Amino acid sequence: MSLVDFLIVFYAMIGGAIRVSTPFLFVALGECLTEKSGRINLGLEGNLIFGAMVAYAVSYTSGSPWLGVLAAGGAGLALGAAHGWICKLPKVNDIAVGLAFMSLGTGLAFFFGKPYIQPSAPRLSSLPMGGWSGNPQVQQALQVNPLFFVGIGLAVVLWWALRNTRAGLTLRMVGDSAASARAMGLNIDLVRLLATAAGGFLAGVGGAFLSLSYPGSWNEGLSSGQGLMAVALVIFARWNPLRCVLAALLFGAAGALGPSLQAVGLNWGYHFFNAAPYILTLGIMVASARSKSAAQEAPRELAIMK
Amino acid sequence: MSSASSPETTPPGIVTRLQERLPEARLIEPLIIPLGALLASAVIFSVFLLALGKNPVTFFSLIWTGGFSSWFSVQNALQRAAPLILTGLAFAIPARIGLTLLGAEGALVLGGLTAAVVALPLQAAGLPALLILPLMALTAMAVGAVWMGLAGWLKHARGVNETISSLLLTYIAIAIASFLIEGPFRDPGSANKPSTQPLGFDLRVSEMFGTSVHWGLAAGLVLAVLLWLVMTRSSFGFAARIAGGNLRAAQGQGLPVGRLMLACCAIAGGCAGLAGFFEVAAIHGQANASLAAGYGFAGILVAFLARQNPLVVVPVAVLIGALDASGGLVQRRMEMPDATMLVLQAVIFLTLLVSDTFYGRLPFLTYQRGEDRS
């Protein structure tokens, strides 16, 4: 591989990290919020796919991509609220309910999404952030979607709010000790319902990014497990919204590896490079499991960490 | 899991133990609650259909026609039930020891690929087909067992959450299989759809007794009975169920929890790998992308509907197979997308999970103390 090829791959991975990481970031922030309340939602993969389809359909029929983003959030909110409501019933297994919502979201998206595979909907326009550089590759890499900045801003706000606001304290308390929250007179089920619904909203917005920005079209293979990887990413980021940003960027770069190697004509074994995010996730899970600091920072009520 | 506190269970006295033997709530519950859930999901799906302006009566009668009404449709349903039994078992067995393992799809794909790949060199070595077929099945099972055993090992050795790791392993398995099928093992003749070299007719698993159902169904039946015996009548199954009920207690009793987990995962992988073998040797005749048809994921639903009971997996797999079989008919006659069955299955799955909340709380049954099963 020559230096020029290397630079192309490098720029493509930086650009890819920014583009590919956005859906990861939204799902991870949503999952982080839900898990902070002591409940796990494995079904965000379903929210992501359903959100992507709804965003595309709404953008196509209304002509406004931002309306599509909002509708995707609404669809995710509905799925999340349903998850939260079902999980408050006694004896219901929240991991299994997550699996069911994964298949429900996917099923609904494929069911209603059939007519939208062909037509092209108006996409979200990107902000050219690379104007300072004369290099066209840099300019291309720095075509950043506004949703990326929204995600980063949201991460900062969440990080601050979890520490410094009453709502943040309530959420953390419900997630760390249901018994003491109950003793304080808090409505645990309501807090968890709201946290799951809000998490579902964010995952839906992440889906809108998939269909309206990058890759930027609706098809049935749009999200292959990204919603699920984001769940693992939250464990890796130890339930800290700021670390979620870094983790999402890392995953985005891994996800961009396959396409950028193909861009320089390296086709051998591209299946493996496309599988890089899965392998990375697994590696990170192996490395971070049983880590003492992770166990300390985990919400105590979280079933998956017990 | 659920936040509500269940009442403390007291050790049963002689009187309650005697009463438990009577056909009481305990025996009726696992029958009426899933059936009620199926009924409820039919109602919910009918509302969904009505909202779309479709006729639910037509829909369910088409399912009857496509899945049950004629010998042809029954055979079609049984044909699809064969891999579902095996993948259902692949979820149910680890579930008994408390593992939520989703890796059946990956083990099926890798098992099927292995079966297709080992067959030809064995044939070239001059082995008879009667010997090659069992060898194909065994290697497929071994590869599946190793693949799913990996998730169990990661859980035991490193505490990695098995649900997420097994699903990631599935994506990795499909990537490995695609790489091998499009690369080293590709049949140069397969231009449009990369595949491995087709198996000769002597290496195909035949249909049973003049039906169109292949022997995979019989294998699934035998394995289901066998695994039911193992899980309910052997000390291995007893130990596994104890570990699934209370991990700490099992460890305290000195049970080899890690080895039990590994064994359950390996059994599961073996079942899924065997399903892959039959998909290759009985249906496709070669390994290609069609192997990842979602049987591994549908097996999760089968196992949940069967409440992780290996014997009940069989009829449930036939039911889901019939739904699958009628999908094409529904698609053509009602002009609905092929994802219709996906939505229906998800609705069934969800209602079934919600129905869990009724165990021990059915208003029309009388419960004794300590019978509240959670």
Interface residues (C-beta under 8 A of the other chain):
Chain A: L42 I86 C87 K88 L89 P90 K91 V92 N93 D94 I95 A96 V97 L99 A100 F101 S103 L104 T106 G107 L108 F110 F111 K114 A178 I188 D189 R192 S224 G225 L228 M229 V231 A232 I235 G269 H271 F272 N274 A275 Y278 I279 T281 L282 M285 V286 A289 R290 A303 I304
Chain B: M1 S2 S3 A4 S6 T100 L102 L154 R158 G159 V160 N161 T163 I164 S165 L167 L168 L169 Y171 I172 A175 I176 S178 F179 E182 G183 F297 I300 L301 F304 P337 D338 A339 T340 L342 V343 Q345 A346 V347 F349 L350 L353 V354 D356 T357 Y359 G360 R361 S374
